[in-house]
Amino acid sequence: MKIDFREYSPNQRIAIIAASELVGYKSCFVGIGIPSDAACLAKLSVEPELNLIYESGAIGALPLSKSYSTGSPSIAHGADMITDSLSVFSDLQAGRIDVGLLSAAQIDIFGNLNSTVIGDYDDPKIRMVGSGGAHDIACLIPNLIILMPHDPRRFVDSVDFATSPGSGRDIKKIRDQLNLAEGPSILITDKAKFIMSDEGWLLHSILDNFTFAEATEGLPWSLKPPITGPIETDPAIISALEQINY
């Protein structure tokens, strides 16, 4: 389905495209914010059997209102069960969760994520709340999708602090040595979709009605034109937007 993506907010655009990527998965480790919106959209539309799992212990939840932390009461809405973080991360380590959705303050071309500090670690400009479970998810989840607003400040040559490891080139070798998962495979912004290669992110496709210049504006990486045609979406995802309180 072709839609005018410009009619939707940047966060909605990310959630719409990310929801499409969750088709075929049965369990999803969900981060707070846009990742939660995307997972809920998928469950309400194209993948109704998707089991949403939050690190605070909510399993099978469907939080339709905004959650500001993994401890927000809305996280528990509709949950099949409420357990604890130990149980959830045990399932993650045992390989029982199919896919994860993460975001962060910074990302580099190899998918390293920073949610710890901006600037020097010992004397930062900004000190953030940190990883939560993001590091574990990035190391252990078999399929990892990164969701990032297209803000040039977030896209860097090298992250100020590697909170969660990426993939590609030397990082992949280390992952193999430690028997870790492959790392991030897809990056979705509010203008484009990228896929991971040995040399870092490749521009896969651009949202319909956006240009190559818009999709790459402010990004410090050397990117070639997209591999495929413009991104479209399933109409069921658009209809499901009305059920989520942004």
C-alpha positions as CSV (number, residue, x, y, z in Angstrom):
1,M,0.0,0.0,0.0
2,K,1.3,3.4,-1.0
3,I,0.7,6.1,1.6
4,D,1.9,9.7,2.0
5,F,4.4,9.1,4.9
6,R,4.7,12.9,5.3
7,E,1.2,12.9,6.9
8,Y,2.6,11.0,9.9
9,S,5.0,12.1,12.6
10,P,8.6,10.9,12.5
11,N,8.0,8.5,15.4
12,Q,4.8,7.1,13.7
13,R,6.8,6.6,10.5
14,I,9.4,4.6,12.3
15,A,6.7,2.5,14.1
16,I,4.9,1.8,10.9
17,I,7.9,0.5,9.1
18,A,9.2,-1.5,12.1
19,A,5.8,-3.2,12.5
20,S,6.2,-4.5,9.0
21,E,9.5,-6.1,9.9
22,L,7.9,-8.1,12.7
23,V,5.9,-10.4,10.5
24,G,6.7,-14.0,11.1
25,Y,8.1,-13.6,14.6
26,K,6.4,-15.0,17.6
27,S,8.2,-13.3,20.5
28,C,9.7,-9.8,20.8
29,F,11.9,-8.3,23.5
30,V,10.6,-4.7,23.5
31,G,12.4,-1.5,24.5
32,I,10.6,1.6,25.8
33,G,9.4,4.4,23.5
34,I,9.2,3.9,19.7
35,P,10.1,0.1,20.0
36,S,7.0,-0.4,22.1
37,D,4.8,1.5,19.7
38,A,6.1,-0.6,16.8
39,A,5.6,-3.9,18.6
40,C,2.0,-2.9,19.6
41,L,1.3,-1.9,16.0
42,A,2.5,-5.3,14.7
43,K,0.4,-7.2,17.3
44,L,-2.7,-5.2,16.5
45,S,-2.4,-5.7,12.7
46,V,0.0,-7.9,10.8
47,E,1.3,-10.3,13.5
48,P,-1.5,-10.8,16.1
49,E,0.2,-13.8,17.7
50,L,3.3,-11.8,18.5
51,N,4.2,-12.1,22.2
52,L,5.5,-8.8,23.6
53,I,8.1,-9.2,26.4
54,Y,9.4,-6.3,28.6
55,E,12.4,-6.5,30.8
56,S,10.5,-5.6,34.0
57,G,8.7,-8.9,33.7
58,A,5.5,-8.2,31.6
59,I,4.9,-11.1,29.2
60,G,2.1,-11.0,26.6
61,A,1.3,-7.3,27.3
62,L,-0.2,-4.8,25.0
63,P,0.4,-1.3,26.4
64,L,-1.7,1.1,24.3
65,S,-0.7,4.3,26.2
66,K,2.8,5.8,26.4
67,S,5.2,4.2,28.8
68,Y,8.1,6.2,30.1
69,S,10.1,3.4,31.8
70,T,10.0,-0.4,32.1
71,G,8.3,0.2,35.4
72,S,5.4,2.2,34.1
73,P,2.0,0.7,35.1
74,S,0.9,0.8,31.4
75,I,3.5,-1.9,30.6
76,A,1.3,-4.5,32.4
77,H,-1.8,-3.7,30.3
78,G,-3.3,-7.0,29.0
79,A,-0.3,-9.1,30.1
80,D,-0.7,-12.8,30.2
81,M,1.6,-12.9,33.2
82,I,3.9,-10.6,35.3
83,T,7.1,-12.3,36.3
84,D,10.5,-10.8,37.2
85,S,13.6,-9.5,35.3
86,L,15.6,-12.6,36.1
87,S,13.0,-14.9,34.4
88,V,12.8,-12.7,31.3
89,F,16.6,-12.5,30.9
90,S,16.9,-16.2,31.5
91,D,14.5,-16.7,28.6
92,L,16.6,-14.4,26.5
93,Q,19.8,-16.2,27.3
94,A,18.2,-19.6,26.6
95,G,17.2,-18.4,23.1
96,R,13.5,-18.4,23.7
97,I,12.9,-14.8,22.3
98,D,13.0,-14.3,18.5
99,V,13.6,-10.6,17.9
100,G,14.4,-7.4,19.8
101,L,13.7,-3.7,19.2
102,L,16.1,-1.1,20.6
103,S,16.8,2.6,20.3
104,A,19.6,4.8,21.8
105,A,21.1,8.3,21.9
106,Q,23.9,7.5,19.4
107,I,24.6,4.9,16.7
108,D,27.6,4.4,14.4
109,I,28.0,2.8,11.1
110,F,28.6,-0.6,12.7
111,G,25.5,-0.5,14.8
112,N,27.2,0.2,18.2
113,L,24.7,2.0,20.4
114,N,25.3,4.6,23.1
115,S,22.8,5.2,25.9
116,T,25.4,6.0,28.6
117,V,27.1,9.4,28.1
118,I,27.5,12.2,25.6
119,G,31.1,13.3,25.6
120,D,34.0,11.9,27.8
121,Y,32.9,9.2,30.2
122,D,34.6,10.8,33.2
123,D,33.5,14.4,32.4
124,P,30.4,14.0,30.1
125,K,28.3,16.8,28.6
126,I,25.3,14.5,29.4
127,R,25.1,11.4,31.5
128,M,22.1,9.2,30.7
129,V,20.3,6.4,32.5
130,G,22.3,3.7,30.8
131,S,21.7,0.4,29.2
132,G,19.0,-1.3,31.2
133,G,18.7,-4.6,29.3
134,A,19.8,-3.2,26.0
135,H,23.4,-4.6,26.3
136,D,22.0,-8.1,27.0
137,I,19.5,-7.9,24.1
138,A,22.2,-6.7,21.7
139,C,24.5,-9.6,22.7
140,L,21.9,-12.4,22.9
141,I,18.9,-11.8,20.7
142,P,19.1,-13.7,17.3
143,N,17.4,-10.8,15.4
144,L,17.9,-7.2,16.4
145,I,16.2,-4.2,14.8
146,I,17.4,-0.7,15.7
147,L,14.9,2.3,15.6
148,M,16.3,5.8,15.5
149,P,14.8,9.2,14.7
150,H,16.6,10.9,11.9
151,D,18.5,13.4,14.0
152,P,22.1,14.0,12.8
153,R,23.3,14.3,16.3
154,R,22.5,10.7,16.9
155,F,24.4,9.4,13.9
156,V,28.2,9.5,14.4
157,D,31.4,8.1,13.1
158,S,32.2,6.6,16.5
159,V,29.9,6.4,19.5
160,D,31.1,8.3,22.6
161,F,30.5,5.1,24.7
162,A,29.7,1.6,23.4
163,T,26.8,0.6,25.6
164,S,25.5,-2.1,23.3
165,P,27.8,-3.8,20.7
166,G,27.1,-3.6,17.0
167,S,28.2,-5.9,14.1
168,G,30.2,-5.9,10.9
169,R,33.9,-6.4,10.4
170,D,36.0,-7.0,13.6
171,I,33.0,-6.9,15.9
172,K,31.5,-9.9,14.1
173,K,34.7,-11.8,14.7
174,I,34.5,-11.1,18.4
175,R,30.9,-12.1,18.5
176,D,31.8,-15.4,16.9
177,Q,34.6,-16.1,19.4
178,L,32.2,-15.5,22.3
179,N,29.3,-17.4,20.8
180,L,27.1,-14.3,20.8
181,A,24.3,-13.5,18.4
182,E,25.1,-11.7,15.2
183,G,24.0,-8.3,16.4
184,P,21.9,-5.6,14.7
185,S,20.7,-6.5,11.2
186,I,18.2,-3.7,10.4
187,L,18.2,0.1,11.2
188,I,15.0,2.0,10.6
189,T,14.8,5.8,10.7
190,D,11.8,8.0,10.0
191,K,13.0,8.3,6.4
192,A,14.7,5.0,5.4
193,K,15.7,1.4,6.1
194,F,19.3,0.2,6.4
195,I,20.7,-3.3,6.5
196,M,24.0,-4.4,8.0
197,S,26.9,-5.6,6.0
198,D,30.5,-6.5,6.8
199,E,31.4,-2.9,6.0
200,G,28.6,-1.4,8.1
201,W,25.1,0.0,7.2
202,L,23.9,-0.1,3.6
203,L,20.9,2.0,2.5
204,H,18.2,-0.6,1.7
205,S,15.2,1.5,0.8
206,I,13.6,5.0,1.3
207,L,10.1,5.8,2.5
208,D,7.8,6.6,-0.4
209,N,7.7,10.4,-1.1
210,F,11.2,11.0,0.4
211,T,14.4,11.5,-1.5
212,F,17.9,10.1,-1.2
213,A,19.2,13.5,-0.1
214,E,16.6,13.6,2.7
215,A,17.2,10.0,3.8
216,T,21.0,10.7,4.2
217,E,21.0,14.3,5.3
218,G,23.4,14.9,8.2
219,L,24.6,11.2,8.3
220,P,28.4,11.1,8.5
221,W,28.6,7.8,6.6
222,S,29.4,7.3,2.9
223,L,26.2,5.8,1.5
224,K,25.2,4.7,-2.0
225,P,21.6,4.9,-3.5
226,P,19.1,2.4,-2.1
227,I,19.2,-1.2,-3.1
228,T,15.4,-1.5,-3.7
229,G,12.4,0.7,-4.5
230,P,10.5,2.9,-2.1
231,I,9.0,1.5,1.2
232,E,5.3,0.8,1.3
233,T,3.2,-0.6,4.1
234,D,0.3,-2.8,5.0
235,P,-3.0,-0.9,5.3
236,A,-3.8,-2.9,8.5
237,I,-0.9,-1.2,10.2
238,I,-2.2,2.3,9.3
239,S,-5.6,1.3,10.7
240,A,-4.1,0.1,13.9
241,L,-2.5,3.5,14.6
242,E,-5.8,4.8,15.8
243,Q,-5.7,2.3,18.7
244,I,-2.5,3.5,20.2
245,N,-2.4,6.6,22.4
246,Y,0.7,8.5,21.3
